[in-house]
Amino acid sequence: MADAAALALRWEEIRWEPTSEQPLSRAQRARIQPTYAAAVPADIATMEFAIDSVVAAEADDARDAIARFDTELSAMFPSEFAPLSSVLLRTESASSSQIENITTGARALALAEIGAARYGSNASLVAANVDAMNRAVALADRVTPQAILDIHEALMRDEDYARPGRFRDEQVWIGPSPTPHGALFVPPHHDRVAAGIDDLCVFTERTDLPLLTHVAIAHAQFETIHPFNDGNGRTGRALMHALLKAGGATTRTTLPVSAGLLKDTDAYFDALTAYRLGDPGPIVAQFTHAAFAAVDNGRRLARDLETVYAAWSGRVSARRHASVWRVLPLLLSQPALTSATLQERAGISQPTADNALRQLVDARILQRSGDARRNVVYVATDVVEALDAFAARARRG
């Protein structure tokens, strides 16, 4: 088994070559040295890990809880409620962004997803997170360097400073320091990124580690390599869902694990630090706690949406073969829509979509958003409230 010394970061001295003449205080200038220390992560592709037996047992229990929740959704919701998987995916995407203080409400996110850009860049960033999470889940069979680049490109599209879809080619560091000297953490020099990612991808193919332990270590290693200029946290959290699905824990939906991590971000970052010092136990424990919290919160969201749908069904008076019944389940995954988006999603004509929207407004299921006369946006406020309640529970801890 690997001991702490084998896993712990090494450090290498690298010559400091400033790239700009930014103004510095006297104290900042005094800290600058000719070299700085950058992390050198251990190769983990074939490393064995010693995890405390109690931590390992709890991680296995959490993995079982994830699988039970996945099965429960199938029993709770019949086939026409398949959009619930998209609901949980969206809440996970939003939670993942919130860890990096990119916050948005469920209403703004739903509007951004249908192209209502005027509702702000934060909502647009979280909408991109949904796209990236979809890509992560889709690549569950195999994590490759190109797949990681594709996820990052989806997350950071139009954010040129992050060089979307490209590994970094410069040194980065974490913390407010204007130079690596005195930074909270200095990831590997960019010349080491490609080899580090290759090693990580080989590690993700292993089948000899318990699933949650495997996912937690892969996530911590990715965050340590820090392969991008920006968007590392969101990309890393998207990748963990690919591994959960590849490991068979989730089949129907994306468990909102990042929402569980929201409960104690300080503990999450402390666990990453412990991993870099050679102890993988805390990050495994943090993922375990996050999984249990996510299952509990996900169950509550599922029950809330089940209640919402039952109430809706009691308000619709149309005959059972009417198109409005085809539209109703779509509102769970897309609580903001226009006639055009409804036509596309449901595969119906404009007159049919417009008629369904009128019926849903009359039944107090949809409300008009704003006073536009063209491209009117409708919002299912009951779903928005359920999603916002989910996010609030995650933040409260």
N, C-alpha and C positions, 0 to 999 in steps of 0.2 A: 504494500500500500504506500501511496505517496505521503510523505510527511509534509509539514508546513513549509520546510525549506525548499522542497522540490516545486511546490506550487507558487510560492511567494515571488513577487516581482523582483527582478534584478534591475539595476539602473546603469545607464551608460552616460558618460560625459560627452556632450555635443557642443561644438563651437557655436557661440551665439552670434548670429549675423542679422542685425536689425534690418527690417525691410522698409521702414518709414522713419521720418524725423518727427515723431509725435512729441509734443511737449511733456516733460516729466518733472515731477517735484524733486527737490534735493534728496529726500528720503528714498524715492523710487530710483533715482540715479545711483545712490549709494549701494543699493542691493544688486545692481547689475554686475555680473562677473563675465569673464571671457567665455565661460562655458556654462551649460545648464545640464541638469540630470533629467533624462527621459526614461520612461518605463520600458522594460523589456519583459513581456509576458512569457511564461513558460509554455511550451508546446503541450497540448492536452489531448491530442488525437488518440493516444494509446495509454495515457496516464491512468493509474488506478487511484481511487479516492477513498479515504477513510472518513466515514460519516458516523457521528454518534448514533448508537442504536435507537435511542429514544427519538431523535430527530428523524431518522430514517423511517421508523414505524409510523410517526405522525404524517410524514410525507406520503406513505402508502395509503393511509386512511383518507387523506385528502384526494388522492388520485381516485379512490373508490367513490368518494362523494361526488366528484366531477362526473364520473360515469353514470352514477345513479340519477343525477340531475338531468343529464342528457337523455336518459331513458324516460324520466318523468314527463319531459316535455312532449314526447310522442304520445303518452297516455293522456296528458292534460288537454292537448289540442289535436283535433282531427286533422286530416291531411290538408283541408283548405286553409288551415292556419299556419302553413309553412312560412309566411312572412315573419313569424315570431323570431326566426333565426336572424333575420335582417335587423329586427329591433334590438336584439342583444348585441349584434355586431356594431350597430351604431352607438349604443351606450358604451361599449368597450372602447370604441375609437375615440369617443369624447373623453372618457376617463383617462385614456393614455395621453391625450393632449393636456389634460388638466394637471398631470404630474409636472409638466414643464410650464405651467402657468399660462397655457393657451386655453382660455375658458370661453364657453359659449353656452347659451341656453338651448333647450331642445327645439324651441320654435325657430330661433335664428338658424340652427343647423339644418332643420328641415327646409327652410326657405332657401338656404345656400345650395342645397342639393338639387333644387329645381332651377338654379341659375339666378336667384334674386341677389345678385352681388352687392347691391346697395346696403345689405344688412351687415356688412363689415368683413374685414379680412380675417378676423379670428374664426368666424363661422366657415369661411372658405377653407382655411387651413384644416379645420376639423373635418370638413367634407372630404378633403383630400386624404385624411386619415382613414376614412371609410373605404375609399378606393384602395389604399395600400393594404388595409386589413383583408379586404377581399382577395387581393393578390397573394397575400401571405397564406391564407387558408387554401387557396387554389394550388399552391406549390408544395402542398404537404408531403408529397411523395419523396421529394429530394430538395434539400437546401444547397444551392450552388452560389458561387460568387456572383454570377449574372442575375440570379433570382434576387439576391440581396440588393444589387444595383437597381433592379426593376422596382422593388418596393420603395427604395429611397427616391427614385425618380417620381413615383406617384405621390409620395408624401410632400416633396419639396418642389414640385413643378412650379415654374414661374418665380421661384426664389433663387435668383442667380447667385447670391452670395454663398449659398449652400452647395453649388455645383451639382445640381440634381442628377442622380444616376452615375456619379463618378466618385471614385475614392479620392480622398484628399491627397494633395501633392505639396503640402506644407505642414509645418509643425503647428499644432493647436495645443491649448491648455485650458484648464477649467479653473474659474475663479476670476475675481475682478482685477488681478494684476495686469498691467500693460505689457509685461514680458513674462517668460516662463519662470523667472526668478521670483520665488515667493508665491507661485500659483498653488492652488489646492491640490491639483493633480496634473501631471504632464504625461499624456499618453505616449505610446511609442512614436519614434520618428517615422515620418511618412514612408521612408524606404522599407520599413518593416510591415506595413499594412497588408500588402498582397499576400505575403507568406503567412501572416497571422490569420487572415481570413481563410486561406486554403486549409490550414490546420484545423480551424474551427469547423469548416464544412465537413471534413473527415470525421471529426468528433460527433457531429450531429447524426451520422449514419450508424453510430454504435447502438447495439441492442442489449448490452450487458449491464446497463445501469437502470435502476428504478426510474420510472418516467419523470416524476416531478423533480427528482434529483438531477436527472439528465437535462431537463429544461432549464432549471435554475442555474446550473453551472454554465451551460451554453450562453444564457443571457448575460451572466456576469462577465464571461470572457469577451463577449461582443462589446459590452460597454467599456471594458478595459482597453481593447484594441482601439475603440473610438475611431472608426475608419472614415468618417465623413466630417466635413467642416461644420455641419449642423444637422440636426434631425437624427442623431444617434439613438437617443432614448426612445423615440417613437418607432424607429425602424427596429430596434432591438425587441421592443414589446410586441410588435407585429410578428416578428419571427417566432416568438415563443408559441403563438397560436398555431403556426404551421407544425411545430414539433408536438404540441398536444394532440392535434388531429392525426399526425403521422403515427403517434403512439397508440391511437385507438381510444383515447379518453373521451374525445368529442367526435360525434358523427353527425349530429343534427344541427348543432349550433356552435357559436363561439362563446365560451364562458368568459364573462367580464372580469378577468383576473386583475387587470390594471385598476379596476374600481376597488378591488381589495387592497391593492398597494397604496391607494389614496388614503387609506385609513391612518397610515403612519409613514409619511415620506421620510422623516428623519431616520427611522429604523431601516428603511429600504436603503438609503444612502450609506448608513453605517455598515450594513451588511455587505455592500459592494466594497467598502474599505477593508472589511475583515477578509473578504475573499482575496483581495490584492496582497494582504499580509500572509496568505497561505491557509486560511481557514474557510472552507466552503460551507460549514455548518450553518452560519447565520443566514446566508442567502437562501439555502434550502428551507430553513425554518420560516423565513419571510414569505417565500412563495407558498408554503403550506398554509400559513395564516391567511394570506391573500386569497387562496383558493377557497378555503372554508367561508370567508367573508363574502366572496363573490357568489358562491352557491346560495348562501342564505339570502343575499340581496336579489339575486336573479330569481329565486323562487317567489319572493314578494312581488317583483315586477311582473312575473308571469301571472300570478293570481290577480294583480290589479288589472292587467290587460284582459284577462278572462272575464272579470266582472264588467269591465267597460264594454266588451263585445256583447255580453249577455244583455246589458241595458240597451245597447244599440238595436239589437235584434227585436226587442220589445217595442221599439219606436217606429220601425219600418212596417208600413201597412201594405206594401206592394205584394203582388203574387210571388210565390217562391221561384218562379222561372224568370222573373223580371231581372234586368241587367244590374239593378242596384245591389242585388245580393252578390254579384260577382265583384262589385266594387268594394263592398264593405270590408272584406279581409285585407285588401290592399292598404287601407288606411292605418293598419297597425305598423307597417314598415315604412309608409310614406305619409305622415300626417299632414303634410302640406302639398297641395297639388293645384294644377290648373286644368282646364279642359283638355289642353294639348297633351300634358303629361299623362292624364287619365286615359286618353285615347291610345297613347303609346303603350302604357303599362297593361291595360286591360284588353287591348286589341279590339276596340269598339269604335264606331263612327262618331263624328262630332255631335249629331243630334242625340244619339243615345247617351253620350257622355254628359252633354248639357242637361238632359232630362234627369239622369242619375244625380247630378250635382244639385239640381233643384229639389229633388226628393230628400236628399241628405240634409240640405239646409232647412227644409220644412220640418224634418224630424229632429232638429237641433243637434245633429251629429257633426255638421260642418258649419263654420262661420266664415264669412268673407273677411279677408285681411286687407285693410286699406280701402281706398275709395276709387281705385282705377276702374275705368269702364272697359278697357281691353286687357286681355291676358289676366283676368281676375284670379287671384290666389285665394284658395280655401284652406282652412286649417281645422284639423280635428283636435280641439283643445283638450279633450279628455286624455288622449294619448300623450300630448305635450306635458300635461300635468303629471301623468304617471312617470314619464321619463325624467322630468325635473325632480320628482320626489326620490327616484332611484339615485340620481346624482347627489342630492342633498344627504341621503343616508350614507353614501360612500364617503362624503367629506367629513361627516360628523364623527365617524369612527366608533 
